[in-house]
Amino acid sequence: MNRRKATPASIIKAAALLRAGGIVAFPTETVYGLGADGLNPEACARIFEIKGRPRFDPLILHECSAARARKLFSRVPKPALKLMKRFWPGPLTLVLPKARAIPDIVTAGLPTVAVRVPANPHALALIKAARRPIAAPSANRFGALSPTSAAHVKNQLGGGPDLIIDGGRTRIGVESTIITFARGRPVLLRPGGLPLEEIEKIAGPAVRPGKAEGEAPPAPGCLKKHYAPLARLRIIAPGQKVKGGARAGYLAFSKRPAGRFRAVRVLSRRGDLREAAAGLFAALHKLESSGARLIYAERVPAHGLGRAIMDRLRRASAK
């Protein structure tokens, strides 16, 4: 059995595995990560093999402090320093020019590297004990639903990781917000667990990058189709009339729909976007496991964490 409850002893074992080139799935405040020594190219290659992840999709490096994280960059603009001070540890990833020590496999050959400091005590303890940055995309099959529990990791990856650290359900439930900078202005690469409005208060108005057809993604989670259940997903307006039945599942924002469905999940009866984000992937896992062939997913307000929820739903519904 390669799954252990998060304890000081299991963290020490996991850190030793990482130093030896092993692969460890561990909890963060966003989703579970599939971790390897971020300075070991051979270990990082195992991440791609276990996930079935294409090599052109870069990884995120995780550190246990802003001071250590800064050493992974060759240059840090002043607005980025402000974001580090305000939001690390937390669900913010910064993409900046990389230090020489970063292997090309981590950055997919790009001149930049994605780095964050997670706000989860088990993750921080693991990084500190490993004494090196941990490269960790989400611990799932590439393109599939992200894992917010150790059970999700086990169900998708089986015995792929050498060890799964079970730290319970993740608190935020969607991946980190990814920001880079262009001409001193923040650029939103991926909405996530830190609302863009909070970032803009510190670093000023953000812009979205353009992307040429066929161009490699500048950061993780930026592909058109991603975070997708096995069932087809269709986005609808709240309360929109749809054809239910034994093959249809329904993901509601705050109110249970009329009609009969194979399975229904309500994200937040209070209409709370934080609660909805925290339960998004768990709800989709439940709908997927129900055997539904089609999932109707209601739109949520596209502000705050709703921006991240809609980003995940749009990618999940892409063809």
PyMOL commands that set and color helices and strands:
alter all, ss='L'
color gray80, all
select helices_A, chain A and resi 8-19+41-51+66-70+78-87+104-107+121-130+150-157+196-203+273-289+305-317
alter helices_A, ss='H'
color red, helices_A
select strands_A, chain A and resi 3-5+24-27+32-37+60-62+92-97+112-116+134-135+163-166+177-182+185-190+232-236+245-252+261-266+294-298
alter strands_A, ss='S'
color yellow, strands_A
deselect
rebuild
show_as cartoon
